[in-house]
Amino acid sequence: MIVAMLVIMVPILIMAIVLSKGKGAFLLAGYNTMSESEKEKYKEKELCIFMSKIMYGICLGLLLITLSEQFKIQALVIVGLIITIGLPLFSMVYVNTGNRFKKEIHNGDNDSSETNNTGR
């Protein structure tokens, strides 16, 4: 079991390291299948760094599950499973709501963020 978990954890850890440098967006499912014009709408570096943090967390969860097997501590399995299952669910909701990683588009004179405070 320990060897199997390490075989799973090492590639995830390598991908997390690559993503933490703001590179490797091709590793992100969904993003890598977008057209170039769609990709230009997103802050690629910020998205990569966020996803690297999620992947580090998943590695932590898998490590806890592995340690629970080694030390026979049931609580580590529970915490590890919550992290390993919860983080991907959280990240899917977080990334796909609120336009957090979309670039702001400024249209020059048509900028709607400016308000006219003349009282009319």
N, C-alpha and C positions, 0 to 999 in steps of 0.2 A: 504493500500500500504506500509506503513512504517513497519508494522509487517512482511509482506511478504519479504521485502528487508532484514530485520534483520534475518529472518529465512535462507535466502540465504547467507548473509554475515558472520554469526557466524561460520558455518562449514568451509568456505573458510579461515577465519582468524585463526581458530584452525589448519588447515592444513599448513598454512603459518608459524605458530609458530613452528610446528614440523619440517618442512623442513628447517627453518632458523638455526636449531641446527645441520644440516647436516644429519639428520635421516629421515626416512620415504620415502625412494625411491620407496617403493611399491605403493605410492600414485601417481606416475608419469606414466601415460598411455604410453605404448610403451616400457618404460624401464622395467616395471615389467613383461612384457611378453617375454623379451629376455631370451635366455639360459644363464646359468651361465658363459659359456666361452665368450659370447658376452658382458655380464655385466662387466667382468674383464677388458675390453678394455676402460672403461670410468672412469672418476674421479667422483665417486658417490657423494662425499661431496660437491664438487664445483657445480655440477649440481643441487643438492638439494637447496643449498643456492641461486643460480640464480633463480630457480623457485619460491622460497619463496618471493623474491623481486617482481616478476611478480604478485604473488597472493596478496601481500600487495597492489600493485598498482590497481589491480582489485577491491579490497575492497574499496580503495579510490574512484574509479569511481562509484561504487554502492552507497557509502555514499553521493557523490555529487548528484546523481540522487534522492536519498531519501530526501536530504536537499532541492532540487529544488521543490519537491512536497510540502514540509512543508512551505517554504518561498515564493513560487510562483515566482521563479527566473528562467527564461527560459535558461539563459546562463549556469547555472549549469548542466542542462540536456545535453546540447551540449557537454560541457567539459567532463562530466561523461561518455557519450556514446563514445566519442573519446578515452578516456582512457580504458574503458571496452572492446571495440572492438579492438582498436589499439595494446594494449599490448600483447594479445595472438597472433595476427598476427606477430608482431615484434619478439616475443619469438620463434615462429615456424621457422622463417627464420634464426634467430641468432643461435639457437641451432643446426640446421641441415646444416649449412654451415660453412666451415672453420675448422672443426674438433676441435672446441674450448674446448670440454670436453673429448676428447680422450686422453688416456695416451700415452706418447711418448715411443716408443719401441727402445731399444738400443740392437744391435746385437754384442756387443763386438768389435772384430777386423773389422767387416764388417760395421762399422759406416760410413755412407755416408756423415755425416756432417763435417768430417775431410777432408781437402783438401791438396793436395800435391803441394806445391809452389816451386817446383824445376825448373820450367820453361819449362818442356818437354811437 
